Amino acid sequence: KVKSVPEARIIDSVNHIGYIKMTGFQTNTAEELDAAMSKLNRAGMRALIWDVRGNPGGLLNEAVDVLDRFLSDGVIVSTRGRESNQNSIYSAHADANDWKGPLVLLVDGDSASASEIVAGAVRDHHRGTIVGRKTYGKWSVQSIFHVGHGTGLRLTTARFYSPNGNTYGQIGVEPDVLVEAPEEHTSHFRSVGKKDDQDRDNDIDKAVEI
């Protein structure tokens, strides 16, 4: 089974900065996040870098559950479609275990769908600083309609909206701090090391500075 939180560690032991890499939003992503946060909190984390670069998205309900760990109230995301049953509002709930410390979110052009829901909520709630490059721009809910003979038709049936009512389909979410794209597109998959680790990329370096 592929983990959606493959990495969680203290990236800067001097400033007690934690780092979490999240590669998707799957059935157990919220549980994986809880385990990662518990590990980092035990290690003395005071600030967090949350990396969703290259994350294509996944399950809406998991994105909502994950964001609920960082927000105590207010709308997380809403969906609106042509039919009334496609209209939903997802809200945050206060919990003693919510992470209230400083947060930096790393995004890039491959951060899509559920990852962009995260970026939209972080932006609208002023919950943290978004660093990297503009996200992909997929803010639609797609449904598959079976048309017989083992075939299906995929149609856009609704759209996602950020807490402030914005949708970024084909637009993408702009970062608060733009970092130029690295020459190697896959550079953010390098291992994350100590403060002086030369493998640490520009996005992470900028996040540490913040």
C-alpha positions as CSV (number, residue, x, y, z in Angstrom):
1,K,0.0,0.0,0.0
2,V,1.4,3.4,-1.0
3,K,1.4,6.0,1.8
4,S,0.1,9.4,1.1
5,V,2.4,10.9,3.8
6,P,5.7,9.2,2.9
7,E,7.9,11.7,4.8
8,A,7.6,13.5,8.2
9,R,10.6,14.8,10.0
10,I,12.2,17.8,11.6
11,I,14.0,19.7,8.8
12,D,15.6,22.4,11.0
13,S,16.5,21.3,14.5
14,V,17.6,24.8,15.4
15,N,14.3,26.5,14.8
16,H,12.2,23.3,15.4
17,I,10.7,23.3,11.9
18,G,8.8,20.2,10.9
19,Y,8.3,19.0,7.3
20,I,5.5,16.8,5.9
21,K,5.3,15.5,2.3
22,M,1.8,14.6,1.2
23,T,1.5,12.9,-2.2
24,G,-2.3,12.3,-2.4
25,F,-5.6,12.3,-0.5
26,Q,-6.5,8.7,0.0
27,T,-8.8,6.8,2.4
28,N,-6.3,6.9,5.3
29,T,-4.6,10.2,4.6
30,A,-6.1,12.0,7.7
31,E,-4.9,9.1,9.9
32,E,-1.5,9.2,8.4
33,L,-1.3,13.0,9.0
34,D,-2.3,12.5,12.7
35,A,0.5,10.0,13.1
36,A,3.0,12.3,11.4
37,M,1.9,15.3,13.5
38,S,2.1,13.3,16.7
39,K,5.7,12.3,15.8
40,L,6.7,15.8,15.0
41,N,5.1,17.3,18.1
42,R,6.9,14.8,20.2
43,A,10.1,16.0,18.6
44,G,9.4,19.6,19.6
45,M,8.0,21.0,16.4
46,R,7.2,24.8,16.5
47,A,6.4,25.5,12.8
48,L,5.4,23.3,9.9
49,I,6.2,23.1,6.2
50,W,3.4,21.2,4.4
51,D,4.4,20.0,1.0
52,V,1.7,19.2,-1.6
53,R,3.9,19.8,-4.7
54,G,3.2,17.1,-7.3
55,N,0.0,16.1,-5.4
56,P,-2.7,15.5,-8.0
57,G,-5.5,15.4,-5.4
58,G,-7.8,12.5,-4.5
59,L,-10.8,12.2,-2.2
60,L,-12.7,15.4,-1.3
61,N,-13.7,14.1,2.2
62,E,-10.1,13.3,3.0
63,A,-9.0,16.8,2.0
64,V,-11.8,18.2,4.3
65,D,-10.7,16.0,7.2
66,V,-7.1,17.0,6.7
67,L,-7.8,20.7,6.6
68,D,-10.0,20.3,9.7
69,R,-6.7,19.6,11.6
70,F,-5.5,23.1,10.8
71,L,-8.8,25.2,10.9
72,S,-11.0,25.6,14.0
73,D,-14.1,27.1,12.4
74,G,-15.5,28.5,9.1
75,V,-16.1,27.0,5.7
76,I,-13.4,24.7,4.3
77,V,-14.8,24.3,0.8
78,S,-18.2,24.2,-1.0
79,T,-19.4,22.5,-4.1
80,R,-22.1,23.9,-6.5
81,G,-23.7,22.1,-9.4
82,R,-26.7,22.1,-11.6
83,E,-28.7,19.9,-9.3
84,S,-29.5,20.7,-5.7
85,N,-27.9,17.4,-4.4
86,Q,-24.6,18.6,-5.8
87,N,-24.5,21.7,-3.5
88,S,-22.6,21.1,-0.3
89,I,-20.8,23.1,2.3
90,Y,-18.0,21.6,4.4
91,S,-17.0,23.4,7.6
92,A,-14.2,23.1,10.1
93,H,-14.8,22.0,13.8
94,A,-12.7,23.0,16.8
95,D,-10.6,20.3,18.3
96,A,-8.0,20.4,21.1
97,N,-5.5,18.7,18.7
98,D,-5.8,21.2,15.9
99,W,-2.4,22.6,14.8
100,K,-2.3,26.3,15.5
101,G,1.4,27.0,14.9
102,P,3.0,28.7,12.0
103,L,2.4,27.0,8.6
104,V,3.9,27.2,5.2
105,L,2.3,25.4,2.3
106,L,4.4,24.4,-0.7
107,V,2.6,24.1,-4.1
108,D,3.5,23.9,-7.8
109,G,1.9,23.4,-11.2
110,D,1.2,19.7,-10.4
111,S,-0.7,20.5,-7.2
112,A,-4.3,19.9,-8.4
113,S,-7.9,19.4,-7.2
114,A,-7.9,18.5,-3.5
115,S,-4.4,20.0,-3.1
116,E,-5.9,23.3,-4.5
117,I,-8.8,23.0,-2.0
118,V,-6.1,23.0,0.7
119,A,-4.4,26.1,-0.9
120,G,-7.7,27.9,-1.2
121,A,-8.6,27.3,2.4
122,V,-5.2,28.3,3.7
123,R,-5.3,31.5,1.6
124,D,-8.8,32.6,2.5
125,H,-8.5,31.8,6.2
126,H,-5.0,33.5,6.3
127,R,-3.9,30.3,8.0
128,G,-0.4,30.3,6.5
129,T,2.0,31.3,3.7
130,I,1.8,29.7,0.3
131,V,5.2,29.2,-1.4
132,G,6.2,27.9,-4.8
133,R,4.3,28.2,-8.1
134,K,0.8,28.6,-9.3
135,T,-1.3,25.4,-8.9
136,Y,-2.8,23.4,-11.8
137,G,-6.3,24.8,-11.9
138,K,-8.7,21.8,-11.5
139,W,-11.6,22.9,-9.5
140,S,-14.3,20.7,-10.9
141,V,-16.2,17.7,-9.6
142,Q,-16.4,15.0,-12.2
143,S,-18.9,12.1,-12.3
144,I,-18.9,8.9,-14.5
145,F,-22.2,8.0,-16.1
146,H,-22.4,4.4,-17.4
147,V,-23.8,4.3,-21.0
148,G,-23.7,0.6,-21.5
149,H,-21.4,-2.0,-23.0
150,G,-18.9,-1.4,-20.3
151,T,-18.2,2.2,-21.2
152,G,-18.7,5.4,-19.3
153,L,-18.9,9.1,-19.9
154,R,-17.0,11.4,-17.6
155,L,-18.8,14.8,-17.1
156,T,-18.2,17.8,-15.0
157,T,-21.2,18.0,-12.7
158,A,-20.1,20.6,-10.1
159,R,-17.3,23.0,-9.1
160,F,-15.3,23.6,-6.0
161,Y,-15.4,27.0,-4.3
162,S,-13.0,28.3,-1.7
163,P,-14.2,29.7,1.7
164,N,-14.5,33.1,0.2
165,G,-16.5,31.8,-2.8
166,N,-13.7,31.8,-5.4
167,T,-13.1,29.0,-7.9
168,Y,-9.8,28.7,-9.7
169,G,-10.6,26.3,-12.6
170,Q,-8.1,26.8,-15.4
171,I,-6.6,29.6,-13.4
172,G,-4.9,28.1,-10.4
173,V,-4.0,29.5,-7.0
174,E,-1.1,31.9,-7.0
175,P,1.5,31.5,-4.2
176,D,2.1,34.3,-1.7
177,V,5.8,33.9,-2.3
178,L,6.8,32.9,-5.9
179,V,9.9,30.7,-6.3
180,E,11.1,30.1,-9.8
181,A,10.7,26.6,-11.1
182,P,13.9,24.5,-10.7
183,E,15.7,23.2,-13.8
184,E,15.0,19.7,-12.7
185,H,11.2,19.2,-12.6
186,T,11.5,16.4,-10.0
187,S,13.8,18.2,-7.7
188,H,11.2,18.4,-4.9
189,F,11.3,14.6,-4.6
190,R,14.8,14.7,-3.3
191,S,15.2,13.6,0.3
192,V,14.8,16.3,2.9
193,G,17.7,16.5,5.3
194,K,19.2,18.7,8.0
195,K,19.5,22.4,7.8
196,D,22.8,22.3,5.9
197,D,21.7,19.5,3.6
198,Q,22.6,20.5,0.0
199,D,19.7,18.3,-1.4
200,R,17.2,20.7,0.1
201,D,15.5,22.6,-2.7
202,N,14.8,26.3,-3.2
203,D,11.1,26.0,-2.2
204,I,12.0,24.4,1.1
205,D,14.8,26.9,1.7
206,K,12.4,29.8,1.2
207,A,9.8,28.2,3.5
208,V,12.5,27.9,6.2
209,E,13.3,31.6,5.8
210,I,9.7,32.5,6.4
